[in-house]
Amino acid sequence: MTQARERAHALRDRFIAAGAQLVKPPILQPADLLLDLYGEDIRARAYVTSDALRGEQMLRPDFTVPVVQMHMANGADPARYTYAGKVFRRQEDDPDRANEYLQVGYELFDGTDPAAADAEVFALIADAVSPLNLRAATGDIGILMAAVDGLDTSERRKAALRRHIWRPRRFRALLDRFSGRSPVPETRAALLAGKAATDAPLTGLRRQSEIDARIAALQADAAEPPLSGAQMDSLDALLNVRETLPFALAQMHTLCADLPALRPAVKRIDARAEALSARGIDVDNLEFEASFGRTSMEYYDGFVFGFYAEQRPDLPPVASGGRYDALTRRLGQGQEIPAVGAVIRPGLMDELEGTA
């Protein structure tokens, strides 16, 4: 047995001792549903194959989605699960990164006290990696979702912004366009000006009715008033929040004056800070970044965190996790169970100990 696998089993046993049930999701997973649930990055890196009986299949790129599927089908709330095994992701842009590696995880389904659940998972992971003296970073995707929901603009624009929260450059481009800070793209301007060739033969797959509907949607969007300068300034300030948790909370409480929709999300972070402190976490020195987690799994919709080796900035996070309530709703056909989880990469722990 390799050192990484021995460590994986030790971590798994630690989580079992914390009350988790051991589960073993199959390596082959149905691709049709799962590919839609993963973010753009994972979809592009999944190993997909075809099966005559089962249809399109994929090598599991992570454990969380299969565990949520299992729990939503026959699990009871509350529940804790752990697992240990390999995940598989293509690494075509970086041949030095492993395309298969071990993950050990802990998933908690509990709707009674989300703040306490967040703190439980974070504290367990922090304790497991504590010998490595890693830097912990935290954030909350929910704070950005709340900010978008509170904007004085159309639901269509809010939906576009929510869809691109995990793509920071595209999100910024949309904000700049919706506020009038950036010009309308030439192709869009031509459609709005009616310069498209209406008598030209149709090419491609779109019908004329679809083209007309798209032009009508663009015209409706162009008629929307721009986002106010005050809201844009507050959003920019929120996106730039990067402090230790108490100072970050103070800034976000101040921003609630101009973005009142933030208040419930900030209140949840207040409660989480108290729960983390009760678990022995030094919240006074815990980093919080409002934009953290925006390039990770798209199913996270609340608390997000990662543990990093500052001496090895080339490495991905040794451990990471977050809250994914919306994922349980999608897989539970409308039934939602608040859930949070995290994974550790034992191979990276071994690598860091070997270079210490």
N, C-alpha and C positions, 0 to 999 in steps of 0.2 A: 504494500500500500504506500502511495506517495505521501510526502509530508503534507502537501496541500489537502489531500483527501482525509488524512488523519485529523488535520485541523478542522476541516468541514464537519466531520463526524462529532468532534468535540464541541463545536459551536451549536450544531443541531441538538446534541444532548443537553447543552446549557438551556436552550429554548424549551425543550421538553420539560426540564426541571422547573421552568417558569410557568408551566401550565399549558403548553402548546401540544396539539395533536399532530403526529407525524403523518404527512400525506406524500404521495408519490405520483404526480401527474405524468402521463405518458410523454415520451420524447416527441412522438408524432402528434400534432394537433390539427384540427380542421382549420383550413386557411381562410375560407370564405368569410366567416364572421370575424375571426381574430385579426386579420389584416386591417380591417376597418377600425378596430379599436386602438391599435398602436399608432404612435406618432409617425410623421413622415420619415424620420430618420430610420426607425426600426423597419418600417414597411420596405424601404429601399434595400435593407440589409438582410432580409429574411431569406432563408433557404426554402424554396417552395418546390414541391413535386406533385405528380399526379398519381392517383390510385384508381384502378378500374371500379372498385366497389365503393370506396369512401370519398371519391372525388379529390379535389385539390387539398393537399396536406402540406404542413410546414414543420420543420424542426423548431421546437419551442425556442423563441428568442428571450423569453423570461418565464417566471413561474406565476406571477401575480394574477394574470388574466385567467389561466386555467383553474387556479385556486378559487377565484371569485365565482367562476362558472359552477364549480363543484358545490360551493357553499350556498349559492342562490338556488340550486336545484334541491338540496336536501339538508342544509345546515340550519342550526338554531342560533339565535342571538342570546347571549354573547358566545363567541367562539374564538379560539386561538389555534393557529396552524403553524407548523414549521416544515421545512423541506431542505434537501441538499442534493445537488446534482448539476449536470452540465447544461448550459444554454449555448445557443449557436447563432452567430451573427457574422455576415459577410464583412470583410475589412478591405475592400478593393482600393480604397484611397490611402490606406496605411498598412502596408504588409507586415510591419513590425508588431501590430496589435494582434492578439490571439483571436481566432474566429470561433473557438470553443473554449469555455472556461467554467470553473465551478462557481456556483452561487449557493449561499445558505440564507434562508429568509425566515421572517417572522411576520405573520399577518394577524391582525386583531379586528374582529367584527363586534362592535359594541356601540349601541345607540344611547346608552344611559348617560354617559359623560364624555363627549368627544375630546375635551381638553385633557382629561385624565388619560384617555387612551393614547393621544398624541404623546404625552409625557412618558407613558409606560414604554412605548416602542422606542422613542428616542433614547431614554435612559438605558434600556437593555442593550441597544447597539453601542452607545457611548461606553458602557462598561466593558463590552466585549472587545472593543478596539483600544481601550485605554492604555495598554502597554506601549503603543506606538506613538503616543503624543501627537495625534493628528489635529489639524485645525477643523473645527466644526463650523459649518455655515448653514443658516436657516433662512427661510422665506415663507411666503404664503401666496399661492396663486389666487386664492379667494379674494385678496385685497384688490388685485387688478380687475378681477371679474366684477366686484362690487363697484369699482370706479367707473367701468364701462357701462354698467347697468344704470348708473345715475347720471349719465351725460344727457344734456338737453339736445337730443337728436333723434332721428328716426330709428325704428326697430331694425330696419334693414341695415343701417350703418352700425348699430350696436352688434348685430349678428356677425357682420364682417370682422369687426374688431375682436369679438370673442373667439372667432375661428382662428385668428392669427396671433393670439397672445403668445403662442409657443414659437412664433417666427418674428423675433424682435425687429428685424429690418423691414419686413412687410408691414408690421403693426405701426411702426413709425411713419412709413410712407402713407398709410391710410390716414393717420392722425393729421399729417401735414396737408393732405388733400382735403380732408373734411373741415379743416380750419381755414383753408384758403392760403396756407403758407407756401404751397407748391402749386405749379401750374397744372392744368388738366392735360393728360397725355395727348399727343397729336391724334392718335387713332380714335380716342374717345371724343375729342373735340370735333373731328370730322363727322362722326355719327350724330353728335348733338346738333351740328350745323346743317344736317340733312344732305351732306355731300357724298354719302354712300351711293354707289351706282345701283339704283333701283331697277333699271331695265337690263342689267347685265345678267347673263345666265348664272344660275346657282351652281356653286361648286362645293365640294365637301359634303358633310353629313347633315348640316342644319337646314331645316325647312324655312321658307319665308316667314311663316307664323312665328317660329322661334326667334328669328332675327328681329322681327317687329316687336316681340315681347321684350327682347333684350334692349332695344332702343328706347322703348317706353320706360323700362326700369332705370336706364341711365338718365333719361330726361327727368323722371321723378326725383332721382338722387340729386341732380344738378339744381333742382328747385329748392332743395333744403337749405335753410340758413346755415352759415358756417358755425362751427363750435366757437364759443366766446373766448376771448383772450384770457379771461379769468380762469375758466375751466382748463384751458390748455396749460396755463402757468401752474395750476394746481396738479395736473397730471404729470407735467414735467418734474415738479418737485417730488411727487410720489415715486416716480420711476427712478429718481436719483437718491432715494433714501438708502443709505448704507452706513449703519452705525451699530454699536452694541445695542442689545435689545431695549434697555430702558430709554436711551436717547431716541431710538427709532420710534418707539411708541409715543414719546412726547411729540415728535414731528408729525406723526400720523394723526394724533388727536387734534393738533392745530389745523391740519388740512381738512378735518371734518367740517370746519366752518364753511369752506367753499365747496366741499364735496360731501354733503351730509349722508349720501348713500354709503359712505365708508364706515359709518358708526357701528353697525352690527358686526362687520368683519374685524374692526379694531377691538371691539369688545371681546370677540373670540380669542384674539391674540393676547389680550390682557389675561383672560382666564387661563390660557395655555402657559403664559409666563409664570403664573402662580403655581400651576400644577407641576411645571418643570422644577421650580424652586423647591417644592415639597418633595420631589424625587432626588434632591441633592445636587441638581445642576446649577452651576454658577451662572445665572442669567445675566448678572452685571457685566460679564465679559463674553457673553454669547453673541456672535455676529448675527445681524439680521439685514437682509438685502431684499428690498421690495421686488426686484427683478430676478431674484435667484430662482432657478428651476425652470426658466422659460425655454430651455433647449433640451429638456429631459422628456420623460414619458408624457404624452398628451392626456393621459387619463388622470393625472393628478389635478385636483381642483381645490386644494386647501394647503395645509401645512406641508412644506417640502424641506429636506435637509440633506447634507452630504458631509462626509469626513475625508479630508484631503491631507496628503503628505507634502508639507511645504518644501521639504528638501528635494522632492521629486515632482516638479510641476508638469512633467511630461506624462505622468500617470493619470488615469481616470480616477474618480472617487473610490476609495477603498470600501466605503459603505454609503448607501443612499436610500432614501425612502420618502414617503409622503402619504397624504390622505387622498382617497379616490371614491368619494361617496357617489358621484355621478356614474361611475363605472358599474357600481352595484345596481343602480337604477336601470341602466341599459340592459344588463344581463339578467335582471330580475323582472323584466317586462313591466316596468313601472314601480315595482316594489323596491324600496331603497333601504339598505342597512348601512349606517355610517361605518366606514372601515379605514384602517391605516396600516401600513406595513413598511418593511425595509429589507434590504439584502446586503450581505457582506461578501466580498470576494476573497476567499482564503488564500488564493494564489498570490494576490498582491500583498497580503499580510506577510507571507513567507518571503517575498522578494524584498520587502522593506526591512525585515529582520535580518536578512542576509547581507544587506548593505549598511546596517547600522554600525 
